[in-house]
Amino acid sequence: MLKEFLLFIKYPYTAGVIATIWLGSAILMAINRELPILQIVMIDMVVSVLIAAVGFTGKKES
C-alpha cells in the first residue's frame, strides 16, 4: 500500500513547497489576526499555480 501511495506522489518536492507556502500563511494568519486573509489566500493560489505549472511538468514517460 505504501508503494502505491509513493507512486501517486510523483513530485514530492513540488508538493512540499506548495504545502509549506500554505502552512506558513496559515501560521502567519493565526499569529496576526489583522492580516488581510483574502489577499493572502489569493497570493497563495497564484503562487501555487505557478509552482505547480513548473514543478509538476516533468519529463514525458514513454
N, CA, C and O atoms as a GROMACS GRO file, in nm:
protein
  248
    1MET      N    1   0.082  -0.120   0.000
    1MET     CA    2   0.000   0.000   0.000
    1MET      C    3   0.087   0.126   0.000
    1MET      O    4   0.055   0.224  -0.067
    2LEU      N    5   0.196   0.123   0.074
    2LEU     CA    6   0.285   0.239   0.079
    2LEU      C    7   0.347   0.265  -0.057
    2LEU      O    8   0.364   0.380  -0.097
    3LYS      N    9   0.380   0.158  -0.128
    3LYS     CA   10   0.439   0.172  -0.261
    3LYS      C   11   0.341   0.241  -0.356
    3LYS      O   12   0.382   0.326  -0.436
    4GLU      N   13   0.214   0.205  -0.350
    4GLU     CA   14   0.113   0.269  -0.434
    4GLU      C   15   0.098   0.416  -0.400
    4GLU      O   16   0.080   0.499  -0.488
    5PHE      N   17   0.106   0.449  -0.270
    5PHE     CA   18   0.092   0.588  -0.227
    5PHE      C   19   0.210   0.670  -0.274
    5PHE      O   20   0.193   0.783  -0.319
    6LEU      N   21   0.332   0.614  -0.263
    6LEU     CA   22   0.450   0.686  -0.306
    6LEU      C   23   0.453   0.705  -0.457
    6LEU      O   24   0.504   0.806  -0.506
    7LEU      N   25   0.399   0.611  -0.531
    7LEU     CA   26   0.391   0.628  -0.676
    7LEU      C   27   0.289   0.736  -0.712
    7LEU      O   28   0.303   0.803  -0.815
    8PHE      N   29   0.187   0.752  -0.628
    8PHE     CA   30   0.087   0.856  -0.653
    8PHE      C   31   0.149   0.994  -0.637
    8PHE      O   32   0.119   1.085  -0.715
    9ILE      N   33   0.234   1.012  -0.538
    9ILE     CA   34   0.302   1.140  -0.517
    9ILE      C   35   0.429   1.136  -0.601
    9ILE      O   36   0.535   1.094  -0.554
   10LYS      N   37   0.417   1.180  -0.724
   10LYS     CA   38   0.527   1.169  -0.819
   10LYS      C   39   0.630   1.280  -0.802
   10LYS      O   40   0.748   1.260  -0.828
   11TYR      N   41   0.587   1.394  -0.758
   11TYR     CA   42   0.676   1.509  -0.743
   11TYR      C   43   0.666   1.561  -0.599
   11TYR      O   44   0.600   1.662  -0.575
   12PRO      N   45   0.730   1.493  -0.504
   12PRO     CA   46   0.712   1.531  -0.364
   12PRO      C   47   0.771   1.668  -0.328
   12PRO      O   48   0.719   1.735  -0.239
   13TYR      N   49   0.879   1.710  -0.397
   13TYR     CA   50   0.938   1.839  -0.364
   13TYR      C   51   0.845   1.953  -0.400
   13TYR      O   52   0.831   2.048  -0.323
   14THR      N   53   0.782   1.945  -0.514
   14THR     CA   54   0.688   2.050  -0.555
   14THR      C   55   0.569   2.054  -0.460
   14THR      O   56   0.525   2.161  -0.419
   15ALA      N   57   0.517   1.938  -0.426
   15ALA     CA   58   0.404   1.932  -0.332
   15ALA      C   59   0.446   1.985  -0.196
   15ALA      O   60   0.367   2.050  -0.127
   16GLY      N   61   0.569   1.956  -0.155
   16GLY     CA   62   0.618   2.006  -0.027
   16GLY      C   63   0.633   2.156  -0.024
   16GLY      O   64   0.604   2.219   0.078
   17VAL      N   65   0.678   2.215  -0.132
   17VAL     CA   66   0.691   2.361  -0.139
   17VAL      C   67   0.554   2.426  -0.132
   17VAL      O   68   0.535   2.524  -0.060
   18ILE      N   69   0.458   2.372  -0.204
   18ILE     CA   70   0.323   2.428  -0.202
   18ILE      C   71   0.261   2.414  -0.064
   18ILE      O   72   0.198   2.507  -0.014
   19ALA      N   73   0.279   2.299  -0.002
   19ALA     CA   74   0.227   2.278   0.134
   19ALA      C   75   0.291   2.373   0.233
   19ALA      O   76   0.224   2.425   0.322
   20THR      N   77   0.421   2.397   0.219
   20THR     CA   78   0.492   2.490   0.308
   20THR      C   79   0.439   2.632   0.294
   20THR      O   80   0.426   2.704   0.393
   21ILE      N   81   0.411   2.672   0.172
   21ILE     CA   82   0.355   2.806   0.149
   21ILE      C   83   0.222   2.821   0.221
   21ILE      O   84   0.200   2.920   0.291
   22TRP      N   85   0.132   2.722   0.205
   22TRP     CA   86   0.001   2.730   0.266
   22TRP      C   87   0.008   2.721   0.419
   22TRP      O   88  -0.062   2.794   0.489
   23LEU      N   89   0.092   2.631   0.469
   23LEU     CA   90   0.106   2.619   0.615
   23LEU      C   91   0.168   2.745   0.675
   23LEU      O   92   0.127   2.790   0.782
   24GLY      N   93   0.266   2.801   0.608
   24GLY     CA   94   0.328   2.925   0.656
   24GLY      C   95   0.227   3.039   0.660
   24GLY      O   96   0.225   3.117   0.755
   25SER      N   97   0.145   3.049   0.558
   25SER     CA   98   0.042   3.152   0.556
   25SER      C   99  -0.060   3.132   0.667
   25SER      O  100  -0.104   3.227   0.730
   26ALA      N  101  -0.096   3.006   0.691
   26ALA     CA  102  -0.191   2.977   0.799
   26ALA      C  103  -0.132   3.014   0.935
   26ALA      O  104  -0.203   3.067   1.020
   27ILE      N  105  -0.004   2.987   0.953
   27ILE     CA  106   0.061   3.024   1.080
   27ILE      C  107   0.066   3.175   1.095
   27ILE      O  108   0.040   3.227   1.204
   28LEU      N  109   0.100   3.246   0.988
   28LEU     CA  110   0.102   3.392   0.995
   28LEU      C  111  -0.035   3.450   1.028
   28LEU      O  112  -0.046   3.544   1.106
   29MET      N  113  -0.139   3.393   0.967
   29MET     CA  114  -0.275   3.441   0.995
   29MET      C  115  -0.318   3.408   1.137
   29MET      O  116  -0.396   3.482   1.197
   30ALA      N  117  -0.267   3.298   1.193
   30ALA     CA  118  -0.300   3.263   1.331
   30ALA      C  119  -0.228   3.355   1.429
   30ALA      O  120  -0.282   3.388   1.534
   31ILE      N  121  -0.108   3.397   1.395
   31ILE     CA  122  -0.030   3.485   1.482
   31ILE      C  123  -0.086   3.626   1.480
   31ILE      O  124  -0.105   3.688   1.584
   32ASN      N  125  -0.113   3.677   1.360
   32ASN     CA  126  -0.162   3.814   1.346
   32ASN      C  127  -0.299   3.810   1.279
   32ASN      O  128  -0.309   3.790   1.158
   33ARG      N  129  -0.401   3.830   1.355
   33ARG     CA  130  -0.538   3.820   1.303
   33ARG      C  131  -0.581   3.944   1.224
   33ARG      O  132  -0.691   3.946   1.169
   34GLU      N  133  -0.497   4.045   1.217
   34GLU     CA  134  -0.532   4.166   1.141
   34GLU      C  135  -0.485   4.160   0.996
   34GLU      O  136  -0.506   4.255   0.921
   35LEU      N  137  -0.421   4.051   0.956
   35LEU     CA  138  -0.376   4.037   0.818
   35LEU      C  139  -0.495   4.020   0.725
   35LEU      O  140  -0.596   3.960   0.763
   36PRO      N  141  -0.484   4.072   0.603
   36PRO     CA  142  -0.595   4.056   0.506
   36PRO      C  143  -0.600   3.913   0.453
   36PRO      O  144  -0.519   3.875   0.367
   37ILE      N  145  -0.693   3.836   0.503
   37ILE     CA  146  -0.700   3.693   0.471
   37ILE      C  147  -0.722   3.669   0.322
   37ILE      O  148  -0.658   3.583   0.262
   38LEU      N  149  -0.813   3.744   0.262
   38LEU     CA  150  -0.845   3.724   0.121
   38LEU      C  151  -0.723   3.748   0.032
   38LEU      O  152  -0.698   3.672  -0.062
   39GLN      N  153  -0.648   3.852   0.061
   39GLN     CA  154  -0.529   3.882  -0.020
   39GLN      C  155  -0.423   3.773  -0.004
   39GLN      O  156  -0.358   3.736  -0.102
   40ILE      N  157  -0.405   3.724   0.115
   40ILE     CA  158  -0.306   3.618   0.138
   40ILE      C  159  -0.346   3.491   0.064
   40ILE      O  160  -0.262   3.426   0.003
   41VAL      N  161  -0.474   3.456   0.070
   41VAL     CA  162  -0.521   3.335   0.002
   41VAL      C  163  -0.506   3.352  -0.150
   41VAL      O  164  -0.467   3.257  -0.219
   42MET      N  165  -0.537   3.468  -0.201
   42MET     CA  166  -0.523   3.491  -0.346
   42MET      C  167  -0.377   3.481  -0.389
   42MET      O  168  -0.347   3.422  -0.492
   43ILE      N  169  -0.286   3.538  -0.311
   43ILE     CA  170  -0.143   3.529  -0.342
   43ILE      C  171  -0.098   3.383  -0.338
   43ILE      O  172  -0.025   3.338  -0.425
   44ASP      N  173  -0.142   3.310  -0.235
   44ASP     CA  174  -0.106   3.168  -0.224
   44ASP      C  175  -0.158   3.089  -0.344
   44ASP      O  176  -0.089   3.000  -0.394
   45MET      N  177  -0.278   3.120  -0.388
   45MET     CA  178  -0.335   3.048  -0.502
   45MET      C  179  -0.254   3.073  -0.629
   45MET      O  180  -0.222   2.979  -0.702
   46VAL      N  181  -0.219   3.197  -0.654
   46VAL     CA  182  -0.144   3.231  -0.775
   46VAL      C  183  -0.005   3.167  -0.772
   46VAL      O  184   0.040   3.110  -0.870
   47VAL      N  185   0.061   3.178  -0.657
   47VAL     CA  186   0.195   3.121  -0.644
   47VAL      C  187   0.189   2.969  -0.656
   47VAL      O  188   0.277   2.908  -0.716
   48SER      N  189   0.088   2.907  -0.598
   48SER     CA  190   0.074   2.762  -0.606
   48SER      C  191   0.053   2.715  -0.750
   48SER      O  192   0.110   2.614  -0.792
   49VAL      N  193  -0.026   2.788  -0.825
   49VAL     CA  194  -0.049   2.751  -0.966
   49VAL      C  195   0.080   2.766  -1.046
   49VAL      O  196   0.111   2.682  -1.130
   50LEU      N  197   0.155   2.873  -1.020
   50LEU     CA  198   0.281   2.892  -1.092
   50LEU      C  199   0.382   2.783  -1.058
   50LEU      O  200   0.447   2.728  -1.146
   51ILE      N  201   0.395   2.752  -0.931
   51ILE     CA  202   0.488   2.648  -0.890
   51ILE      C  203   0.444   2.512  -0.944
   51ILE      O  204   0.528   2.433  -0.988
   52ALA      N  205   0.315   2.486  -0.942
   52ALA     CA  206   0.264   2.359  -0.994
   52ALA      C  207   0.288   2.349  -1.144
   52ALA      O  208   0.323   2.242  -1.194
   53ALA      N  209   0.270   2.458  -1.216
   53ALA     CA  210   0.291   2.456  -1.361
   53ALA      C  211   0.436   2.424  -1.394
   53ALA      O  212   0.465   2.355  -1.492
   54VAL      N  213   0.527   2.473  -1.314
   54VAL     CA  214   0.669   2.448  -1.338
   54VAL      C  215   0.712   2.313  -1.280
   54VAL      O  216   0.784   2.237  -1.344
   55GLY      N  217   0.668   2.285  -1.158
   55GLY     CA  218   0.719   2.168  -1.087
   55GLY      C  219   0.654   2.036  -1.124
   55GLY      O  220   0.719   1.932  -1.116
   56PHE      N  221   0.529   2.037  -1.165
   56PHE     CA  222   0.462   1.912  -1.197
   56PHE      C  223   0.475   1.873  -1.343
   56PHE      O  224   0.435   1.762  -1.381
   57THR      N  225   0.531   1.960  -1.425
   57THR     CA  226   0.554   1.923  -1.564
   57THR      C  227   0.693   1.862  -1.574
   57THR      O  228   0.793   1.934  -1.586
   58GLY      N  229   0.697   1.734  -1.568
   58GLY     CA  230   0.825   1.663  -1.575
   58GLY      C  231   0.848   1.609  -1.713
   58GLY      O  232   0.779   1.644  -1.809
   59LYS      N  233   0.947   1.523  -1.721
   59LYS     CA  234   0.976   1.459  -1.850
   59LYS      C  235   0.863   1.364  -1.885
   59LYS      O  236   0.807   1.297  -1.798
   60LYS      N  237   0.832   1.358  -2.011
   60LYS     CA  238   0.729   1.266  -2.058
   60LYS      C  239   0.784   1.125  -2.053
   60LYS      O  240   0.894   1.097  -2.102
   61GLU      N  241   0.705   1.035  -1.993
   61GLU     CA  242   0.747   0.896  -1.984
   61GLU      C  243   0.696   0.820  -2.105
   61GLU      O  244   0.580   0.834  -2.144
   62SER      N  245   0.780   0.741  -2.162
   62SER     CA  246   0.741   0.663  -2.281
   62SER      C  247   0.684   0.531  -2.242
   62SER      O  248   0.646   0.452  -2.329
   0.00000   0.00000   0.00000
